[in-house]
Amino acid sequence: MQLHLDGELHPMSRDEDGWWRAAVPANRDSRYGFVLDDDPTVLPDPRSPRQPDGVHAPSQLHEVDPDAWTDRDWTGRRLAGSVAYELHVGTFTPRAPSTPPSTTSTTSWTSASGSSN
């Protein structure tokens, strides 16, 4: 397994817990992915929090400022009578190159229903 970081390949090694690792310098805008075995295809990080060019393109490092956001003013939400709905917005936007046509109506329905979460 190799790390593809900003166009360069770096070898990775497995640690004692089975995780693949590579220690290489990167910046906060670096794009990365993984190359498996002898296949030259660069695969995105399946656990990446940021994929600005879609779910099939390289991932981007994402640094969160721990001082930029707090929850001190959040009062919580009443759960009784609520509906939880998970929507992976990155796969349901017209900008994503791999968005199936049927998802456009889903996005419109979600907006029309007044759901914002």
C-alpha positions, 0 to 999 in steps of 0.5 A: 500500500502506498500513500499518494500525496500531492502527486507523489507516492510514499510507501506505507507500513502496517503497525502492530494494530493493523493500521497502515501508516506513513510519516510524510510532511503535508500542508492543510490543503494537501490532496491524498489517496491510496494506491493498492498493490500494483493497481495505479488507481488512486483511491480516496480515503473512505474515512475522509471528512473532506472530498471537495472534488467528489467521492471518487477523487482524492481526499483533502486534509481537513484541519479543525480549529478546536477554538473556533466552535463550542457548544456552550450555547446549545440548549439541546433538542427535544427528541420525542416526536422527532425524525432522524434522517441521515443524508450524505450531502456530498453524494446528493449534490449536482456538483458531484460528478458521480451524482445519479440523476435520481438524487436531484429530486431527493435533494429538492424534496428535502428542501421543499419539506422544510428539513434543514438537518 
